[in-house]
Amino acid sequence: MAEHREELIALDRAIGDSDHGENMDRGFQAVMEKLAQTPPETPGAALKLAAMALMSKVGGAAGPLYGTAYLRAATALGESADVDAAALAGALTAARDGIVARGKAELGDKTMVDAWSPAVEAADEVLVAGGDAVAVLAAAAEAAEVGP
């Protein structure tokens, strides 16, 4: 977030109050501090810690949206120490569904759902094709960047 802080500010300036980059940078600095203070034992615990830090430090709609996404993903992963392809795809779906539930946005509304939905679909396709967790994540990232 720190690396793209200025870019996020510029993008937000066109449609908002120019604080998104600052808020997200502050939020993820808090995440990194919390991770350093109390290293989590599982990926789900790490995501839950991130969710709580984001909800407490990021203002506007972004804090609750990202916090909900991370919290839903954490719940989907549970207490397992390992994240396989199926668990990862499930966590991505849970995160997207959390964003939809919290923000009431749908595909095509020009929100982050327009990146998350293609990411979830691509992850599921790779999972069905037998891909591993790295392939699931790579496909999700590429699809999110391309969008609907």
C-alpha positions as CSV (number, residue, x, y, z in Angstrom):
1,M,0.0,0.0,0.0
2,A,2.8,2.4,0.8
3,E,4.2,1.9,-2.7
4,H,0.9,2.8,-4.4
5,R,-0.3,5.4,-1.9
6,E,0.1,8.3,-4.3
7,E,-1.6,6.4,-7.1
8,L,-4.6,5.6,-4.9
9,I,-4.8,9.2,-3.8
10,A,-4.9,10.4,-7.4
11,L,-7.5,7.8,-8.4
12,D,-9.7,8.8,-5.4
13,R,-9.3,12.5,-6.3
14,A,-11.3,12.0,-9.4
15,I,-14.3,10.5,-7.6
16,G,-13.9,11.2,-3.9
17,D,-12.1,13.1,-1.3
18,S,-8.5,12.0,-2.0
19,D,-8.0,10.1,1.2
20,H,-8.1,6.5,0.1
21,G,-4.4,6.0,-0.4
22,E,-3.6,7.6,3.0
23,N,-6.3,5.5,4.7
24,M,-5.2,2.2,3.1
25,D,-1.5,2.9,3.8
26,R,-2.3,3.7,7.5
27,G,-4.4,0.6,7.7
28,F,-1.8,-1.8,6.3
29,Q,0.9,-0.2,8.4
30,A,-1.3,-1.1,11.4
31,V,-1.6,-4.7,10.0
32,M,2.1,-5.0,9.8
33,E,2.6,-3.7,13.3
34,K,0.1,-6.2,14.7
35,L,1.6,-9.1,12.8
36,A,5.0,-8.2,14.2
37,Q,3.7,-7.9,17.8
38,T,1.8,-11.1,17.8
39,P,2.7,-13.5,15.0
40,P,-0.4,-15.6,14.2
41,E,-0.2,-19.3,14.2
42,T,-2.5,-19.9,11.1
43,P,-3.4,-18.2,7.9
44,G,-6.9,-17.7,9.2
45,A,-5.6,-16.0,12.3
46,A,-3.4,-13.7,10.3
47,L,-6.4,-12.7,8.2
48,K,-8.6,-12.1,11.3
49,L,-5.8,-9.9,12.8
50,A,-5.6,-8.0,9.5
51,A,-9.4,-7.6,9.5
52,M,-9.5,-6.1,13.0
53,A,-6.6,-3.7,12.2
54,L,-8.2,-2.5,9.0
55,M,-11.6,-2.0,10.6
56,S,-10.1,0.1,13.4
57,K,-7.7,2.2,11.3
58,V,-9.2,2.7,7.8
59,G,-11.8,5.3,7.6
60,G,-14.7,5.6,5.2
61,A,-16.2,2.6,3.5
62,A,-12.9,0.9,2.8
63,G,-12.2,-0.2,6.4
64,P,-15.5,-2.0,6.9
65,L,-15.4,-3.5,3.3
66,Y,-11.8,-4.8,3.5
67,G,-12.3,-5.8,7.1
68,T,-15.3,-7.8,6.3
69,A,-13.5,-9.4,3.3
70,Y,-10.6,-10.5,5.5
71,L,-12.8,-11.6,8.3
72,R,-15.0,-13.8,6.0
73,A,-11.8,-15.3,4.4
74,A,-10.4,-16.0,7.9
75,T,-13.6,-17.8,8.9
76,A,-13.6,-19.8,5.7
77,L,-10.0,-20.9,6.4
78,G,-10.7,-21.8,10.0
79,E,-7.9,-23.0,12.2
80,S,-6.0,-25.1,9.5
81,A,-2.3,-24.4,9.2
82,D,-2.4,-25.4,5.5
83,V,-4.1,-23.6,2.7
84,D,-4.7,-25.8,-0.4
85,A,-6.4,-24.8,-3.6
86,A,-9.9,-25.6,-2.4
87,A,-9.4,-23.6,0.8
88,L,-8.0,-20.7,-1.1
89,A,-10.8,-20.6,-3.6
90,G,-13.3,-20.8,-0.8
91,A,-11.6,-18.0,1.1
92,L,-11.7,-15.8,-2.0
93,T,-15.4,-16.6,-2.5
94,A,-16.2,-15.8,1.2
95,A,-14.2,-12.5,1.0
96,R,-16.1,-11.4,-2.1
97,D,-19.5,-12.4,-0.6
98,G,-18.6,-10.4,2.5
99,I,-17.9,-7.3,0.4
100,V,-21.2,-7.8,-1.5
101,A,-23.2,-8.3,1.8
102,R,-21.5,-5.3,3.5
103,G,-21.6,-2.9,0.5
104,K,-24.7,-4.0,-1.3
105,A,-22.9,-3.8,-4.6
106,E,-23.3,-6.1,-7.5
107,L,-21.2,-6.9,-10.6
108,G,-21.3,-4.0,-13.0
109,D,-21.8,-1.3,-10.3
110,K,-18.2,0.0,-10.9
111,T,-17.0,-1.1,-7.4
112,M,-14.4,-3.5,-6.1
113,V,-17.0,-6.3,-6.8
114,D,-16.1,-5.8,-10.5
115,A,-12.6,-7.1,-9.6
116,W,-13.5,-9.6,-7.0
117,S,-16.2,-11.5,-9.0
118,P,-14.0,-12.3,-12.0
119,A,-11.2,-13.3,-9.5
120,V,-13.5,-15.7,-7.8
121,E,-14.7,-17.2,-11.1
122,A,-11.2,-17.7,-12.3
123,A,-10.1,-19.3,-9.0
124,D,-13.0,-21.7,-9.2
125,E,-12.1,-22.6,-12.8
126,V,-8.5,-23.4,-11.9
127,L,-9.6,-25.4,-8.9
128,V,-12.0,-27.5,-11.1
129,A,-9.2,-28.0,-13.6
130,G,-7.0,-29.4,-10.8
131,G,-4.7,-26.4,-10.3
132,D,-2.8,-25.9,-7.0
133,A,-3.1,-23.0,-4.7
134,V,-0.5,-20.9,-6.5
135,A,-2.3,-21.4,-9.8
136,V,-5.6,-20.5,-8.1
137,L,-4.2,-17.3,-6.7
138,A,-2.4,-16.3,-9.9
139,A,-5.6,-16.8,-12.0
140,A,-7.6,-14.8,-9.4
141,A,-5.1,-11.9,-9.5
142,E,-5.0,-11.8,-13.3
143,A,-8.8,-11.9,-13.6
144,A,-9.2,-9.2,-11.0
145,E,-6.9,-6.9,-13.0
146,V,-8.7,-7.5,-16.2
147,G,-12.2,-7.2,-14.6
148,P,-15.5,-8.1,-16.1
